[in-house]
Amino acid sequence: HENFLFMSEYTMKITNGLVADTVGWYALFGYHFGPVLPHLTFSGITTDEKYNGLETLKVQTPNLANAIEDFIKSRTLTEKSITLGLRYDFRENTALKLEIQHIKIDEGSSGLLQNIVADFNSIRAYSITLDAIF
């Protein structure tokens, strides 16, 4: 509406195979000051993969079952983020974007950035991007 900007998306994928069930969403709020757009974005993603035969497999071959369970846990993620950004459209087809993003990874989640540090649960990312369409 007028100079206000609101964009949002919600997605859900449910499968019965080896691909994890996934829910993702974001909501962006911004206000245009001519060619400048400050914005605030909230987002989240959750995956969940369950293997129904794991308990039976643990009885028969516990080492294999534990390896499968560890693999499944490494692919399960729950992550939320808040992004504060500024976009400047300095030409019709070119924009400069500055963003600060705080990402929070839930307990037991690998995160989209593939958490490899023990007890790591958040990160702050800074970005400068030049977008050009030609």
C-alpha positions as CSV (number, residue, x, y, z in Angstrom):
1,H,0.0,0.0,0.0
2,E,1.5,3.3,-1.2
3,N,5.2,3.1,0.1
4,F,4.7,0.2,2.5
5,L,6.0,-3.2,1.4
6,F,4.9,-6.5,2.9
7,M,5.9,-9.9,1.4
8,S,5.4,-13.3,3.0
9,E,5.6,-16.9,2.0
10,Y,4.8,-20.2,3.8
11,T,5.8,-23.6,2.4
12,M,5.2,-27.1,3.5
13,K,6.6,-30.3,2.0
14,I,5.5,-33.7,3.4
15,T,7.0,-36.9,1.9
16,N,7.1,-40.6,2.8
17,G,10.6,-41.2,1.6
18,L,14.2,-40.3,2.5
19,V,13.6,-36.6,2.0
20,A,12.8,-34.7,5.2
21,D,9.4,-33.1,5.8
22,T,10.0,-29.3,5.7
23,V,8.1,-26.2,6.8
24,G,9.5,-22.8,5.9
25,W,8.3,-19.3,6.1
26,Y,9.3,-15.6,6.0
27,A,7.6,-12.2,6.4
28,L,9.3,-9.0,5.2
29,F,8.2,-5.5,6.2
30,G,9.6,-2.4,4.5
31,Y,9.0,1.2,3.5
32,H,10.1,2.9,0.3
33,F,11.8,6.3,0.7
34,G,12.2,6.9,-3.0
35,P,15.0,4.6,-4.2
36,V,15.8,3.5,-0.6
37,L,14.1,0.6,1.1
38,P,14.8,-0.3,4.7
39,H,13.3,-3.6,5.7
40,L,12.9,-6.1,8.5
41,T,12.5,-9.8,7.7
42,F,11.6,-12.7,10.0
43,S,12.0,-16.2,8.8
44,G,12.2,-19.8,9.9
45,I,12.7,-23.4,8.7
46,T,12.0,-26.8,10.3
47,T,12.8,-30.2,8.9
48,D,11.8,-33.5,10.5
49,E,12.8,-36.9,9.3
50,K,11.5,-40.0,11.0
51,Y,12.5,-43.6,10.2
52,N,9.8,-46.0,11.4
53,G,11.9,-49.1,11.3
54,L,14.7,-47.8,13.5
55,E,13.6,-49.5,16.8
56,T,13.5,-52.9,15.2
57,L,16.9,-52.3,13.5
58,K,18.4,-51.4,16.9
59,V,17.6,-54.9,18.2
60,Q,19.1,-56.6,15.2
61,T,22.1,-54.4,14.3
62,P,22.6,-51.7,16.9
63,N,25.7,-50.2,15.3
64,L,24.0,-49.7,11.9
65,A,20.8,-48.3,13.6
66,N,22.9,-45.8,15.6
67,A,24.7,-44.7,12.5
68,I,21.4,-44.2,10.7
69,E,20.0,-42.3,13.7
70,D,23.1,-40.0,13.8
71,F,22.7,-39.3,10.1
72,I,19.0,-38.4,10.5
73,K,19.8,-36.1,13.4
74,S,22.5,-34.4,11.3
75,R,19.9,-33.6,8.6
76,T,17.2,-32.3,11.1
77,L,17.2,-28.6,11.5
78,T,15.2,-25.9,13.2
79,E,16.4,-22.4,12.5
80,K,14.9,-18.9,12.8
81,S,16.4,-15.6,11.7
82,I,15.9,-11.8,11.8
83,T,17.3,-9.7,9.1
84,L,17.7,-5.9,9.1
85,G,18.4,-4.6,5.6
86,L,18.8,-1.6,3.5
87,R,18.3,-1.6,-0.3
88,Y,19.3,1.3,-2.6
89,D,18.1,1.2,-6.2
90,F,20.7,3.6,-7.7
91,R,19.9,2.7,-11.3
92,E,16.9,1.2,-13.0
93,N,18.5,-2.3,-13.1
94,T,21.1,-2.1,-10.3
95,A,20.7,-2.2,-6.5
96,L,23.1,-2.1,-3.6
97,K,21.9,-4.1,-0.5
98,L,23.3,-4.1,3.0
99,E,22.1,-6.6,5.5
100,I,22.7,-7.8,9.1
101,Q,21.2,-11.2,9.9
102,H,20.9,-12.9,13.3
103,I,20.4,-16.7,12.9
104,K,19.3,-18.8,15.9
105,I,19.7,-22.6,15.6
106,D,17.6,-24.7,18.0
107,E,19.1,-27.4,20.3
108,G,20.0,-30.5,18.4
109,S,19.8,-28.9,15.0
110,S,22.5,-28.9,12.4
111,G,21.3,-25.6,11.0
112,L,21.5,-24.5,7.3
113,L,25.1,-23.5,7.8
114,Q,25.9,-27.1,9.0
115,N,26.7,-26.5,12.6
116,I,30.2,-28.1,13.2
117,V,31.1,-26.3,16.5
118,A,29.8,-27.9,19.7
119,D,27.2,-25.9,21.6
120,F,27.0,-23.4,18.7
121,N,23.5,-21.9,18.5
122,S,23.6,-18.5,16.9
123,I,25.5,-16.5,14.3
124,R,25.4,-12.9,13.1
125,A,26.0,-12.5,9.3
126,Y,26.8,-9.2,7.6
127,S,26.5,-8.9,3.8
128,I,26.9,-6.3,1.1
129,T,25.4,-7.3,-2.3
130,L,25.3,-5.6,-5.7
131,D,22.4,-6.9,-7.8
132,A,22.3,-6.2,-11.5
133,I,19.7,-7.3,-14.0
134,F,20.7,-7.2,-17.7
